[in-house]
Amino acid sequence: MSQPPTRPLKAALATFLGGALLAAPLVGFASSASAAPAEGTVELNLIDINDFHGRIDANTVKFAGTIEQLREQGGEENSLFISTGDNVGASLFASASAEDQPTIDVLNELELSASAVGNHEFDRGFADLTDRIVGDGPNAEWDYLGANVYLAGTETPALPEFALEQVDGLTVAIVGAVTEETPTLVSPGGISTLSFGDPVAAVNRVTDQLTDGDESNGEADVIIAAYHEGAGAGTPDGATLEEEVAAGGAFASIVTETSAKVAAIFTGHTHKQYAWDAPLPGETGVTRPVLQTGSYGENIGNVVLTLDAETGTLESYTAQNVARTTVDDAALVAEYPRVAEVKATVDAALAAAEVIGSQPKGSVTADITTAFGGGSYVDGVWTGGTRDDRASESTLGNLVANSLVSSLGSADRGGAQIGVVNPGGLRAELFEGEDGVITYAEANAVLPFVNNLWTTSLTGAQFKTVLEQQWQTNADGTIPSRPYLQLGLSDNVSYTYDAAAAQGSHITGIWIDGEPIDPAASYRIGSFNFLLQGGDNFREFTAGTDTRDSGLIDRDAWIAYLEANPGLAPDFARHAVGLTDATESASIGEDVSATVSGLDLTSLGSPQNTSLEVSWEGSAATFADVPVTDGAATVTAEVPADATIASELVLTAQPSGTVVRVAVTVPDGLPSTDRLAGADRYDTAVAASQSGWPTGASTVYVVAGETFPDALSASPAAAGADAPILLTTAGSLPGTVADEIARLDPESIVVVGGANSVSAGVETALSAIAPVTRIQGADRFETSRLVAESAFGEGAPEAVVAAGANFADALSAGAAIDGAGPVVLVNGTASTLDAATTALLEGLGADEIAVVGGETSVSAGVFDDVSDIADAVRLGGVDRYESSRLINAHFFDSADQVLLATGVNFPDALSGSGLAPKWDAPLFTVPGTCIPADTLAQITALGATGVTLLGGENTLSPAVEELAVCD
């Protein structure tokens, strides 16, 4: 029967400071609280590994030899070989290519007694663990332990909770548990039948069971806890036990809450090295060992417990991490029979893997790696350190993200626009070596998990949440053992952050393809099924829509990418940069400033940045370079005279090429400009449709692109139906237009105009896409009335009357009325309003009718007749540009966006008259080579921050795009 261990700690070893936690000095990663073995004691020699991850390679024999050396030192009969999990998964090619069977064989040959189950044992699902890894044979001959792994919704153990071993007359229990974060670390679909509880509570529950005196449920004299969970730091990170416990979280709970009946604690999962003396809960001056070896068999954990031979009470202990031996393989094989078995297995596995593993699959011109911690800049280049700093951006992570966009970018593969990679998915580097060749084995080692590649859609706001979740929290709000994980992102994504901000408020700006992210827009994300199912606590991915499986697995797609892109080079430009103290708003002539940090990467070969080139987006102004020190700089710049309202200060780090964008609002600046244009008027209409209706439209209006009156009437009707306007030639439907209508997937199509404008053949082609309704009259005036009756048969609060012979005025008016009422074309030179139009306007019951154009366009007599029907206002200037301003001044008090179209020829503007209501934007007509000063003043007065030009440079010149004022 076991009793709580009592181990007086000699003052010579360590001291307590007012009851504070003890952390003994580390010497060779060893700790001890030992005394000379007394007569009547048993020395239990515990040999431990964690996070081996299928390391079948040139070091495996030495790994086995180290275990055997420790067995020999402690005595074969007194030794137990145990593991704290992740024996398989994320393995090297020689093991991964054989589904980790070589690793299982090696651990069988080394007579592994028991292992806590690790999260990677669930990589391919629970059934794979039970049916293949363990199997019926069994395959893995050791006990896989998971005291906190339950059948979903129950407290029924899904795995063995403990294993009992006999050592020199004492019963030793190994109790295993896995990190509670496991559901976030593996694909949820594979563990849907399981739940994962508090590991410490589970270990304590089993410990109480094993010491309750009831032989029927198992009894033990000595209890060892094996947790696949660990400290976030440790040697060589420089952290102490006190610091780790003070940080709270799972490891602190393990140290301070694990039952005092547990004699020793082995940990894993976080790939850290430490051998600490931890205070025993409830005891003063008494400690127990808490140990983790690092990973990959580079060290072997060795804890020797000196136990009372009768009771199992712990008298003393030593604990250390033993570096892998350097003894020659041949000598180890000759000395130890188990090592000879291991060598035969390893040789066979390496030979089998060599057959396919040595095949060249790609090439690099320099090392492309994960982030390396602990290195330094030598001659301006990052050198040395240890791989897999998951809290830092890397050249490899970003490259793999690019490969995901390449593999998943086509519509049939999911249409990915953005690639996202979790850092823990990258398990090896792409080293240049002697010839730059990347073999199958080397490629596979980078992505060894065999994940499926998926796509999903996130809004811009949701994508921001994903980036916020890099600052990790568990579902219950607690902080996991890795508090920050840096995502790899495709090259079209960049963002800034404030690391000191509150949770959920770190991200200060995101740019996609150089443009600020639209919170409401939808973006297709390509990644691994692990991540898109919410892995690594990136839970926002589970809120994605239209999630699709591409049918590809990561290894195959990755290797295909390497084959298609030989000579890959590392891109040292960072996607994420710290930004603080940034000026958000300043007027022309005032100074703005910002502090940037974290400019330097720590992937091998990364250059140390020395300067920032400073520019102002869209401005001709020049600025002096700013020096960079330790990846940080503070920049001050004067707002130039040609700054736009929505401005960006652009900082380019040299020599890395990292681009940092700092958004600045300039209240007295100019609006920014962009352009919607195609190869011709038809393609421009398609571009407008794609911009305004990216997800489709239930109705589409089609009008002639060669004659314009029908389109003028169609504009408000289309706006009322939330429909784009597309143009066609009279005789045939352009292919690009047909494709766009098919993309829009409408339920109905409305053709405006007779057969001379839009032929029967075009109508037939349209009918193959959706049902077609044609609205046509004997002339443009009757067509206009029929469109009004069709769209506004129940009346309208407003209406516009425009000359059927002067299109420029009607263009702005059709956009401005925004579907609230019709544009009715009249014979403007007539002295009176015709009877049919009079009846139509009276039937509308409009409160106000706007007559657009001066008296030369619409006569005084027509205006008087309109005034007899409803309140009438004339919106006409000395020319079409003034008329456009008057129309927009009447209908708009403010606007964030405006459209510009030429007032000289009209096809491009016809498309814009459909798009403008969708954006709630006024449409101004301007000359093709400049913008009238009064028009620019009115646009600025509306508060517009963006101006979109309709048509190519032959229609609206570059000078218009620069908002150059007419002389």
Secondary structure, 3 states (H helix, E strand, C coil): CCCCCCCCCCCCCCCCCCCCCCCCCCCCCEEEECCCCCCCEEEEEEEEECCCCCCCCCCHHHHHHHHHHHHHHHCHHHEEEEECCCCCCCCCHHHHCCCCHHHHHHHHHCCCCEEECCHHHHCCCHHHHHHHHHCCCCCCCCEEECCCEEECCCCCECCCCEEEEEECCEEEEEEEEECCCHHHHCCHHHHCCEEECCHHHHHHHHHHHHCCCCHHHCCCCEEEEEEECCCCCCECCCCCHHHHHHCCCHHHHHHHHCCCCEEEEEECCCCCEEEEEEECCCCCCCEEEEEEECCCCCEEEEEEEEEECCCCCEEEEEEEEEECCCCCHHHHHHHCHHHHHHHHHHHHHHHHHHHHHCCEEEEECCCECCECECCEEECCEEECCECCCCCCCCHHHHHHHHHHHHHHCCHHHCCCCEEEECHHHCCCCECCCCCCEEEHHHHHHHCCCCCEEEEEEEEHHHHHHHHHCCECCCCCCCCCCCCECCCEECCCEEEEECCCCCCCCCEEEEEECCEECCCCCEEEEEEEHHHHCCHHHCHHHHHCEEEEEEEEEHHHHHHHHHHHCCCECCCCCCCEEEEECCCCECCCCCEEEEEEECCCCCECCCECCCEEEEEECCCCCCCCCEECECCEEEEEEECCCCCECEEEEEEEEECCCCEEEEEEECCCCECEEEEECCCCHHHHHHHHHHHHCCCCCCEEEEEECCCCHHHHHHHHHHHHCCCCEEEECCCCCCHHHHHHHHHHCCCEEEEECCCCCCCHHHHHHHHCCCCEEEECCCCHHHHHHHHHHHHCCCCCCEEEEEECCCHHHHHHHHHHCCCCCCEEEECCCCCCCCHHHHHHHHHHCCCEEEEECCCCCCCHHHHHHHHHHCEEEEECCCCHHHHHHHHHHHHCCCCCEEEEEECCCCHHHHHHHHHHHHHCCCEEEECCCCECHHHHHHHHHCCCCEEEEECCCCCCCHHHHCCCECC
